[in-house]
Amino acid sequence: MEEDYLQDLLKKEKELRQAEEVNASESQKVICEIIERVRQTGNWESVAEWIQALAKRRRQPKQAITGMIQLAISYLDSLPKGHPLLLVLRKVSEGKIYLEVEFARLTKTLAELKEQEGNIEEASSLLQEVQVETYGSMDKNEKLNYLLEQLRLLLALKDYVRFFIISKKVNRKVLDEPGMEPAKVKFLEFMIQYYDYQKSYMDSALSYQTLYEVQGQGFDAASALQQMVLNLLLVPYSAEQSDLLRRVEDKEELESSLRHVIKILLGKEIGKVPSEIQVLLSPEKWNLLRRRINQHNIRVVQSYYSKITLNRLAELLEYTVDETEAEIRDMVSYMGFSAKINRPEKYIYFAKPSEPQNQLNEWGSDIFGLLNRLEEITHLIHREHIVAS
């Protein structure tokens, strides 16, 4: 392996390694020159062998190995994609903290090749092996883009469990820094796909709101605002939902049909979903939106009536009696709604929602009465003991 044209360099490389005080910069120059001379012969197999041999030599300075690997990586630009040298460099870099950035870049290049070959699962697996969030030497922009690539491939594989884990590693503070808008938009788009899969419509709405704020009055601003409202309309009634809808109800970018639905949800009248919105939603989301409007209508009826027949309420909602009963049941079970159904009489009795402070006062009064009774009972028992003795 020790060719004649390398004898002088190999002798100098050995002297530098065995010196009492190792000169890392000189060692780097020498081993880089060795690799460069071998490259000039055009024998890439020999280049790979020398890289592995020099990296393993005793007392080889880390700085020298790093310089050699970086030089060899620059050769990859002029070589065909998937050249064996890529795998050799990745193998030499693996497990070395001082080469963690080079290992990550080589792995990303290899993953791109696997993806181009159609093997997305292997490409994703390669990237998941690299824990870039622990790399202190990697630039934060490069680290963020690396994590985004991991997220993109996991979405392509529909691996939502790992996607959620990796998404937690993205530093939100970095996304908020000036100049990071493109990465922030890409991250939000990925998260929206995840939230849509999870049917977490409030999180989707908040992500679209951030997109709207990031892009300002840009080309996609109106679309982001529209999607934000559509997702908000699918969220169960809450103070947060109402507050967000009030903030956007007068936006000029919104379609008139969406503004109409917002007015229904924020108003005190029974309403109906405009048919124009149906083209903006999937069949599943369209049915859910109709449910949200009918839930609003039920709350409106509650504000005006203390009781109402099931038939009449079903007529107002354009539901069957069974569907109306099921909707009331779900609202009572999952939304804190107060109502009772008398099936024999086919009546619904509404209870006015009480204020939290009033509920606490009632509970406090009940506990106070219970303690008084216990004290009285204790006194009577004690008196009986005295009489008996």
N, C-alpha and C positions, 0 to 999 in steps of 0.2 A: 504493500500500500504506500510505502514511503518512496514516491517517485523522485528522480534525480533533480527535477526542476524545483522541488520543494525543500531540498536538503538544507539550504541556508536559512529558510524561514522556520523550519521545524527545529533546527538547532537553537535559534534565537527564542522560539516559543518555549522550549524546554528550560532554557536558562532563566527566562522571566518567571516561570512557574516555580522554579526551585530556589529562587533568590530569597534571602532572609526577609526582605520587605518586597512584597509583590507589587509591581507597578501595573495597576489595572488598565489604565488608558493605553500604555504601550502594548500590553497583552492583547487588547482589543484590536489595535491596529495590525498586529502581526497575524492573528488568526483570521481577521477579515481579508487580509492580503492573501492568505493561503486559500481561502474559499474562492476569492476572485480569480486567482491563477487557475484553479481547477475548473472554474466555470468557463474560462476562456478556451479550454480544450473541447468544450461541447459535450462532455461526458457527465450527464446529469445524475446518473447512478453513482458515479464517483463523488460528486458534490454531496449527495445525500449521505454517503458513507463517512466522508470527512466531517460533516456537521455532527453526526452522532458520535464519532470518535473523539473529536475535540471537546464536545460538551461533557463527556464522561471523564476526562482526564483529571487526575488528582490535583487539587489546589487551583483549579482553573477559576479565575475571578468571575463573579456574577456579572460584572459590568461587561467583561469580554464576551461572555456567552450571549448576553442581551444584544450587544452590537452585532454579533455574528448572525443571530436569528433575524434581527431587523433587516440586515443586508440581504439575507436569503429570501425574506418575504418580498422584498422589492423585485426579485427575479420572477416572481409568479405572474407579474403583469405582462411579461413577454412570453409566457408559456401557455400552452393550451389549457382550457379549463379542465379541472380534475387531474392535473399532472400529479404523479406519485410524490413529488417533492412536498406537496401540500400536507399529505398524511405524515410524512417524516417530520416536518417542522412542528406539526401539532403534537406528535408523540413526544418530541424532545421538550416542548414547552409545558406539557401536562404535569401538574403537581408542583410546579415551581412558582412560588409567590412572586418572584421578581420578573416572571414572564407571564403573569396572569392576563395582562391586557393583550399581549400577542396571542396567547392561547384563545382568548375570547374572540378575537378578530378572525383567527384561522377557523375556529369552529363555526362562526357565522358564515364564512365563505363556503365551507363544506356543506352547511345546511342549505344555502342557496342552491348549490349544485343538486342536492337531493330533491329539493322542491321542483327544480326545473325538470328533473327526471320523473316527476309525478309521485315521488315517495314523500308525501307531506308528513306522514306519521313519524318517519325516521328523522326528517328535518326538525320537527318539533322536539323530538326526544333529545337530539343533539344539543339544541339550544337550552332545554330545561336543565341539562347537566351543569351549565355555567351559572353560578350564583353571583351575577354581576353586582347585586346590591351590596355585597360585602367587599367589593374591590375599592380600596381607597385610592389607588393610583389611576383609575379611569376617570376621564372627564365626565362631568354630570350630564352633559348633552348626549355624549355617546352612550352612557349608561341608560339614559331614558329611552333613546332610540332602540337599544338592545331589548329592553323590557317590552317596548311596543311591538317589536318583532315576535317575541314570545307570545304576547297576547293575540296577535294576528293569526298565528298558526294554530293556537288553541281554539280560537273561534272557528277557523276553517275545519277543525276536527270535531267541533261541537263538544269539546271537553270543558264544560262549564265549571266543574269543581276546581280543576287546576287553574282555570282562568281567574276565578275569584281570588284564589290564593296569591297568584302573581300580581293581580291588580292592587292588592294591599301593599306591595313592595314599591309601587310608584310614589315618589315623593311629590305630594300636592303643592308644596311650597315652591318647588322648582318649576312646576307648570305655571305658576302665577307670575313668574319673573318676566320682565320685558324681553321680547324676542322669542319667547317659547310658544307663541300662539299656534303655529302649525302643529306642533306636537300635542298641545292641549286639545285642539280640535280633533285630532286623530284619536286621542285617548277617550274623549267624550263619546265619539262615534262608536268606539268599541264597547264602552260601558252601556250605551243605549241598547245595543244588540243583546247584551247580557240581561239588562233589566227587562227588555221586551220578552225574552225567554222566561224570565222569572215572574212575569206579569206584575212587576213592581212599577206601576204607572206613575206614582209620585216621584220616584227616583228618576224615571225617564223624563218627566216634566221638568225637574230641576236641572237635569243635564242639558236639555234643550234651552232652558232659560240662560244657562251659562254660555252655551253656543251663541245665542242671540246677543248676549252682552259682549262676547269676545269679538264677534264679527261686526258689531255696530250696525251701521246702515249698509253693509255689504250686500252682495248679490243674493246670498243665502239667508239673510236675516229674516225675511218674511216667511220663508219655509220653516226656519227654526221656531219662530213664534207660533206659527200655525200648529206645528207638531207639539209644542209645549201645551197649547190650549187643548188639543185633542186628547192628550194624555191626562191632563187635569180633569177633563170631563168624565173620565173613566174611574177616577179616584172616589172612594166613599166620602160622604159629606164629613167635613171637618173644618175647624176654624182656619187652619193653614190653607186648605184648598180655597175657601171663600176669599181669603186675603189675597192670594195670588191671582185669582180671577178678577178681583176688583182692580188690581194694578194694570191689567192688560185689556180690560173691556172696551176702552176708548182708543186702542191702537188702530191707526189707519190701515196698517198692513193686513189686518184680519179681515176675512171674508164676512159678509153681512150675515150669513147663516150661522157662523160661529158666534158672532156677537149676539145674535138672537137667543142662542142656547144659553150663553152666559147670563143674559138678562133673566131667563127663566129660572136658572139655579139660584140667582141672587135675589129674585123677587119673591112675592108672597101669593102668586097666582098659579093655578094649574096650567101646565104647558105641555107641548108635544114636540118631538124632535122633527126638525125640517128634513124632508127626504133628500135634499141636496147633499147633506153630510154623509149619506150612506156610501157614496163613491170614494170618500176619503178614508174609509175604515174597512177592515176585514169583516166577514160575516160574524165572527166571534165578538169582535169589539163593537160592532153595530148593535148586537143583541145586548151587550153589557151597557152600552150607552142608554138604550131604551129602559133598562132596569134602573139606572141611576136617575133618569128623569122621573120614572114612576115612584121611586123612593122619595124624591123631592115632593112629588104630588101628594104622597101619603102624609108627609110632614106638614104640608099646607093644610090638608084636611084635618089633621090633628089640632092645628092652631085655631080652627073654627068650630069643630065639633067635639063633644065629649063622648058621643057614641054615634054609630052609623051602621046600617045594615051591610052585610057582606055583598049582597047583590048590587046595592047602589054604589059601593066603593069599586066593585069590579067593573061596573058600567063606566065610571069616571076614568078608570085606568085603562079601559079597553082590554081587560084581562078576563079570563074565566074565574069563577069563584074559587076553584082549587088553586089557581095560580096566585090569586090575591091572598089567600090564606097562607100559602107558602112564602110569599114575599114578606108578609107581616111577621111570620115566624122567624125568618132569617134576620130581619131588622132587629127584632127583640133579642135574638141570640148573639148577634155579632156587632151590633151598632149602638147598643145602649138605649134602644127605643123602648118606650113604655106603652104597652097595649095589652089587652086581654080579649080573647075570642070566646064568645058564648055560642057554641055550635048548635045546641037545640033551638035557641032563639035566632041564630044566624045574625048576631050583633057583634060589633067590635067596640070595645070600651077603651077610650084613650085616656091616659093619665098624663097630666102636665108634668114635664120634666122639672124636677126640683133643683134649686141652686145647691152647689156643694156645701156652702156655709150652712144652709138650712138642714141638710142631711147630717152634718157634724153636730149641729145643735140637738137634733132629734136623738142621735146616738148618745150624746152626752147626757141628755135628760133620761133616757132609758137606763143607762148605767147608774146614774144617781138614784133612780127609783129602786133598782135592783139592790144596791148597797144598803139603802134604808130598810128594805124588807129583810135582808140578811141580819142587820143589826137588831131589828125587832124580834126576829126568830131566836137569835142568840140570847137576847134578854129574857124571853119567855122560857127557854130551856133552863137558863140559870135559875130563874124563879122557881121552877118545878123541882129542881135539885134541892133548893133550900127548904121548900115545903115538905118534901119527902124525908129529909133528914130531921 
